[in-house]
Amino acid sequence: MESREVAIKLDNVSKTFNVKDKKANSIRDQIFGFIQRKEKRKIQAVKPLSIDIKEGEFFGIIGRNGSGKSTLVNLILGMYSPDEGSKITIKGKMIRLALGMGFDNQLTGKENIYINGSVLGLTFKEIDGLFDEIIAFAELEDFVNTKVKFYSKGMKSRLTFAIAMHAQSDIFLFDEFFGGVGDLIFQEKSEKMFKESLLKGRTIVLVSHSMQIIKDHCDRVLLLDKGNPIMIGSPDEVIGRYRELVKK
Amino acid sequence: MSTLTKILKPFDRFLPEENRLELIWLLAKMDFSKRYYESILGLFWALINPLMRVTIYYIAFTYLIERGANGIDNFALYLFSGLIVLMFFSEGTNKALKLLKKNSYLSENTQFEKMDLFVAANIGTTLGFIFNLIAYSCFALILGEVVPPTVIFLPVLVFNLFLLIMGLSLILSTCYVFFKDLQHIWSLSTLVMFWTSPIFFRGDVIAGKFPFIPFVQPIYGIMENVRAVLVFGNMPDYFFLAYNYLYAFAFLGFGLWFFRKFEHKALEKLV
């Protein structure tokens, strides 16, 4: 395999949360919190981790609930700022796909396609060109001008998937996205899309509990446990290790 | 498609085919149309709202409170012009409070310049102001008055307001993520601003009682100047023009710094 460039470079990345047992949301709470100086607990949700994810790689992340998978995705996406000393370098445009997210419910499907496409770096002209394809793929021909709040969960995730597939995003972060996307027929279609066009040079990070999906697609897999990176390796190895870990 | 999107459609062609500008324009349009989306009368509200308000205040101040007009010429237009400036300010800043939260559906899933949200929201508010200006012009025509030529200075004043609201928005929106009660504090502040602005009274009456107000209250000077060029056909007061620009730039500078410093913490709290 030719040497490819690194798309996501994590260098000694960690994330610590200061957990207060009661959330201070008002000025009064903040002042009292300051006077009483309650001890904050520090929880390191992701322990120091270095990985290079290459362009075009299909990278899986597995682990039990609360093992820091989503925190890691949020770090990559830039929603969380990492601890000091961490370095994250990203090459390219990113989108996260999670169920039922990414839409303004007050706006129509059409308007949301334009906003999302635009955020992903497409010009209006490009979106005009892709529009029919997106709608057809998401099977939403009859709901183009319907507000997204009337969409079902399945419709929303189909639309998210369709937009993401057609946009020129370089990096896709799938956060527990599969397993809920539409019915069997749509799942087959997505699978096909996945294999045919997505794998062409796009970088994919997949967080999933479905070992089947991980096994079928991933080049490498990272196993997290309570924030600790346990191992990185081929799907079979890592899934085997994960099974042992769960048994204990 | 809403009526508004149709009305604004022709303007799309003036837009250079540049992704970031397109996004801002799109968000601005959506911001404006969402406000009147749900209602049957739709966009009509944008015109009716200020008209109704002026009528109510006019009746209250000329009939209920005697000598309320204080010998102001064209009291109805005086009220109207002051009111739309205040509405611009209070709509812009109150909307800003929840801006980061409302748009978390975008920031949670993609990366883009969050500052664009603020620019877009403020353009949306400015569109609202333009509609109010149209309502004002119609109202003036009905009263047999014409908008004077000095109105060409108006964009300079509107831009001043835009910068001021932009600066405040950056601060308010970031703070709101941490202090939810800012909402109540800000609505009270807007009320204070309402009564310290020369909306019902002549500016010199307020300034006579409290000489510091024109310098402290951020929209006092702008309101006086808007009225000078829009209602009375006078030149704007150059001292206040300069002062208010400085005032706005100070807020904008601080706002930008503040937002850059706390943006990440705020976004983290929104997840």
Interface residues (C-beta under 8 A of the other chain):
Chain A: N25 S26 I27 R28 Q30 N74 L77 G78 M79 Y80 S81 K93 M94 I95 R96 L97 A98 M101 G102 F103 D104 Q106 L107 K110 E111 Y114 I115 N116 S118 V119 L120 G121 L122 T123 F124 K125 N145
Chain B: M1 D12 L15 E17 E18 N19 E22 L23 L26 L27 M30 K34 Y37 Y105 L106 S107 E108 N109 T110 Q111 F112 F178 F179 K180 D181 H264 K265 L267 E268 V271
